[in-house]
Amino acid sequence: MLAAIAILMCIAAILAWGTEKFTNIPTTVGVTLAGAAASLLLIGLDVGGLTFGLRHQAEVLFETIDFTAFVLNGILSFLLFAGSMSLDAKLLVRLRAGILTFAFLSTAISTVLIGFGSWAVFNMVGLDVPLLWALLFGALLSPTDPVAVLDMLKRAKVPKKVETLIAGESLFNDGVGVVFFLVIAAAAGVGDAHVEASLTGAMIVFAQEALGGMAFGAVIGYLCYWMCKSIDSHAIEVFITLATVVGGYAVCAAYGMSGPLAMVVAGLIVSAGKEKAFAPETRHHVEGFWETLDQVLNILLFAFIGLDVILTPTSGAQIIAGIVMIVVALIARFISVAIPMFLVRARDGYGPWTTRMLTWGGLRGGIAISLGLGLPESPYRSTLVTATYAVVLFTIAVQGLTVMPVVNRAIAAGAGDDELDQMAPPPAATH
């Protein structure tokens, strides 16, 4: 296991160096594309008998690292805490009604649309996937990936209010997606035996996972804030934040609460109080540590996403279905965003182009792949995993690379920055 992680880190470092030195594209996108290209090249050479067993060795290496555990029970906690710390917590609270509307309603609509759409697509190309498994696919693909979205927002100069809406929706819709995923998995007979596939079961799961996770995150976030506020030592305060993430996530895993939501809430509380909790120099060290850790883990995650293509069993029909599902997922995302936007636009003052930004900025990433790979072995698993990879690679490579031109065109066609940021704090209060 240690050797596999060491090799993965070395490969990711080489891919990141090559992307930084020879291209002008974002590092995370570059390492994903380079890793995927390397995997596809290795597969192609192996078909011609030219790798002399190298593909098999690569497969053994990456199978050693459980991608689902690596993401969901590993680096995700650090990435979410770091991402939420970088947000304007006060503005997010102001926009809470719209963010929660999108997190709930958009995820629910998208799950249904992708579920029924994928069921039709899979059966159209001869892949006999049951409706419940198709809805399970809709549940794992509907929540936008906060890690990928936050990385995209750092690169695109999105107006502050819209940035907060996109990031906030992505950070909170995981809890809703998990509820749908667990309940549908139970109905399909592949989930937790203790989860009841009913409205009551969904409410119990939501209370335990989502509400419990957020409440616990608030407790540990305030405790972290209080401890940091009482001292002035950047090394110890960095260590306190690390312990908050590691210890808090472990408790959530042990007691069935949503670790991602707990980390988001904890990070937002620390972010809201960081001016009081940290002295200026200490704050510089703490924020610098989490920013660097966030960048390093992002590179490692996106390199793994690209390289892990080599483990995806595919057939011609599955590849065709995956390509078609890219279009279905985009249409579902647009519809699932347009409906909630109709409800919140007048109140929050979003421009008519914001729906396009939310659609094109709704990236999928490691979380969707982790949930897909975590499915139990069945005749349908490889179909869902292949389609998931197709959508994820498209969102990272195509949407991630073209989001900045979309932002520029949208702003040029819509409102100016002053109108877009009308709910943001004045410059003097902005962090």
N, C-alpha and C positions, 0 to 999 in steps of 0.2 A: 504493500500500500504506500509506504513512504517513498519507495523508489519510483512508483508510478506518478505520485504527486511531484516529485523532483523533476522527472522528465517532462511532465506537463508544464511546469513552471519555466523550464529552460526553453521549451518549444514556444510558449507564449511570449517569452522575452525576445526571442529571435524574430517572431512574427511582428511584434510591436516595434522592434528596432527597424525592420525592413519597411514597415508602413510609415514610420516617422521620417526615415531617411529618403525614401524613393517616391513617396506619394504625397498628395495634399489632402487626402481624405481622412476623416476622423479615425483615430486609432482603433476604437472598438469595432467600427465597421470594417476596417482594414484587416484586423486579425480574424474576424469572423469569415470574411471572404477568402482570405489566404488559407485558413484552416479547412474550409469547405472545399476549396480548389485542390488542396493537397490530398484530402480524403478521396475526392472523385478521381483524381489522377491515379492514386494508388489502386483504386477499384478497377479502373480501366486497364492499367498495366497488368493487374492480376488476372483479368480475363484473358489477356494474351500470353499469360505464363511468364511474365517478365519481372515479377517482384521476388521470386524465389523464396516464398514464404514470409516476406516482409509484411504483407497485409495481415496475415494471421497473427503475427507478433504484435502488430499495432492493435488489433482487435482485443487480444488478451490484455494488453496494457490498459486500454481504456475501459474494458470490462472490470478491471481491478478497482477502478474508482466508480463507486455508485453515484451516478450523476444526480439522482433524486436526493440522496442523502447529502451530497456535496453542496447542493443549492439550498434545499428546503431546511435542512438541519445544520447547515454550515455557514456559508458566506452571506446568505440572504439577510440574516439578522444584522450584520455589520453594515451592509449596503443600505438597508432601509433606515437604520438609525442615522447613518451619515447623510442620507438624502433628505430626511425630514428635518435634520438640524440645519440644513442649508436653506430651508424655505422661510418665508416671512409668515410666522405663526399667527401674528395679529391679523394680517390680511386674510389668511385662510379661515380664521374664525368668522370674519365678516361675511365671507362667501359660503359659510357652512351649509346653508339651506340648498343652494344650487349644487354644491359638491355632493351632498348626500342624495339629492334627487338623481343625479347622474349615476352615483355609485350603486343605487338600488335599481332604479327603473331601467337604465341603460343596460346593465348586466343581465337583468331578467329578460328584456326584449331580445337582446343579442343571443342569449342562450337558446331561446325558442327558434329564432330565425336560422341560426347556424345549425341547430340540431335538425330541423326539418329539411333545410337546404342540403346539408351533407347526406342525410338519409336518401334524398332523391338522387344526388350526384353519385353516391356509392353504388346504389342499385342500378343506375343508368349505365355504368361501365362494367356491370357484372360482379360487383363486390357485394355480397349478400350480408349487409350490416343491419342488425335489428334497430328499430327506432330508439329504444332505450340507450343503446350504445352510441347512436348518433347524437342524442341529447346529452350524453355524457361528454362527447367531443365538444358540443356547444358550450357546456359548462366550463371545461378546462381552457377553452380558447377565448371566451368572452371577456374575462377581466384583462385589461391592458396591463402590461408588465411594468411595475414602477421603476425597476432598475433601468430598463431600456428607455422608458419615457423620460426619466430624470437625466439620463445621459444625453438624450436628444435635446432637452430643454437647455442644458448648459451650453450646447453648441449653437442653437438657434436663438436669435435675439427676439424672443417672443415678448410682447407687452406684459407687464407685471401681473395684471389682473387675470389675463388669459393663461399665463404660465401657472399661476396658482390654481386656477380651475382645473387645468389638464393634470397637473401633478397631484392635486388633492383627490381628484376622481380616481386616478391610478393607484394612489396609496391606500384608499379605503375600499375599492371595489373587490379586493382580494377576499375580504371577509364574506361578502355576499356570494362570490363565486365558489368559495369553499363550501358554503351551506348547500348551494345547488348541486355541487359535485358529489358531496357525501350522500345526500338524499337520493339522487338519481342512481348513484353507484349501489346503494342499498336496494333500490327497486330492481336494478339489473342483476342483483345477486352476487355482486363482486366487492361490496363495500364492507364497512364495519358492521358486524352482526348486531351491535347494540344501537345502531342508528335505525330509527323507524322511518320507512318510506311513506310518510304522510305529512299533512299540514302540521300536526302536532309534533312529529319528529323534526320537521324543518324548524319549528319555533324553538324546540329544545336545543338543537344544534346551534342555532343562531345565538341563543342566550348564552350558551356555554362558550362557543368559539369567539363570536364577534363581541358581544357586550362584556363577557368575562375578560377577554383579551384587552379590550380598551380600558376597562376599569383597572386591571392589574398594571397596564402600561402607565396609567396616570399615577398610580401609587409609586412605582419604582422611578418614574420620571421626576416626581417631586422630591423623592428621597435623594436622588442623584443631584438635583439642583440644590437642595439644602446642604448636603455634605460639601459640595464644591464651593458654595457661598461662604461656608464657615472657615475656609483655609485659603492660602494663597501659595500654591506650589504646583506648577504646571505638570510635573511628572506624576504627582499623586492624583491630580484631577483627571488627567488622561486615563490613569489606571482605574479611577472610580467609574468613568464612563464606559470603559471596556468591561469592567465587572458587571455593570448594569445590563449591558447587552448580553454577555455570555450567561450570567446567572439568571437574568429574567427570561431569556429564551428557553433555558433548560427547565425552569419551573412551568412555563407554558406547555412545553412538550409533555411534561409529566402529568399535568392535570387537565389536558384536553382543551386548553385555551389557544386562541390564535396568536402565535408568536409574532407574525408579521404586523398585525394590528397593534400589539403591545409595543413593539419597537417604534412604530410610527408615532403613537401617542407619546411615548417617553421622549423621543427625539424632539417632538414639537414643543413639549413642556420645557425641555432644556433650552431649545432655541428661543422661546418666548422670554425666558429669564436670563439669557446668557450675559446681558450687560450688567446685571446685578450679581450673577454667580461668579463671573470671571473678571479679574483685573485685566486692563487692556493688553499687557504683555502676555499674561497667562491665556487669555482668550485667543490671541494670535497663535500660540503653540497648540492649543486644543483644536482649534479649527483647522490649522495646518496639518495636524496629525490625521484627523478624520477625512480631510480632503485628499491627502496622499493615499491613505488606506482605501478610500473609495475608488480612486483611479486605478490602483494596482489590482484590486479584486475585480473591477469591471473588465480589465484586460484579460485576466485569468478566466473569468466566466465566459466572455465572448469568444475567446480562443477555443475553449472547451466546446462551446456550441458548434463552431465550425468543424472542429476535428471529430466530433461525435457523429457526424454524418456517416462515417465509415461503419458504424454499428447499426445503421438503419436498414433492415431488410426491405427490399422494394421489388415490385413487379411493374410491368408496363401499365397495367390498369391502375395501380396505386399512384404512379407518377402522374398519369392523366387526371385522376381524381384530385390529387394534391394541387395541381395547377388550376383546375376549375375552382377549387375551394378558396384560392386566393381572391378570386373575383367575388365569390359568395360572401366571404368574410368582410370584404370592403363594403359591399352593399348592406350587409347586416349592421356593420358599424355605423354607416351613414344614417340608416333608418333609426337605429337605437339611440343615436345622438340627437337627431332632428326632433324627435318627439319630446324628450325632456327639455330641449332648448326652447321649444314653443312655450313651455310652462314657466321658464325662468328668465327668458330674454328681457321682457318688459321690466321686471323687477330689478334685475342686476345690470341692465343697460348694455348687453353684449351686442356687437355689430352683427350684420347679416352674414358675414364671412366666418364667424367663429365656429359654426358647424363644420365647415370644411377643414379648419385647423384641428378640431377635435377628431375628425375622421382620419385625416392623414397623419396626425400625431399619435394615434392610438396604436402604439407598437406592441408587439408580443415578443417574448424572449425566453429566458431560462425557466421561468415558473411554468409556462405552458408545456415546455419540453419535459420538465421534471415530473409534472402530473401525468403526462402521456407515458413516459417511460416507467412510471410507478404503477401503471395498470397491470393486473395479473395476466399471465399467459392465457391467450384465447385465440380463436381463429380471426378475431377482428383487431387485435392489438396492433399488429404491424401496419394495418391500413390506417388506423388513427395516428400512429406515430409518424408515418410517412407524410400524411396530410399536415400534421402539426409542424413538422420540419419545413415543409414547403411554405406555409404561411409565415413562420418565424423568420426564415431566411429572406423572404420577400420584404417583410416589414423592416428588417434591419438594413438590408442592402439597398433597396429601392426607396422606401419611405424615409429611412434614416439619412440617405444621401441627398434627397430632393426636398426635404422639409424646409430648408432655408429659402430657396426660391419660392416655395408656396407661401411662406410667411411674408416675404417681400411683396409678392403679387397681391396677397390678401389685404395687406395694410394699404397698398396703393389704391386698391379698389374699394376699401372700406373707410373706416374712420381714422382720424389722426391719433397720435399717441396720447394727447391730453384727454380725449374722450374715452379712449380705451382704458386709461389708468385712473378714471375718475374716482374709483373707490379705494385706490391705493393710498397709503399714508403720504404726507408731504415729504419732499426730499430730505429734510432735516431729521425726520423720524425713521427713514428707511435704513435698514441694516444691509 
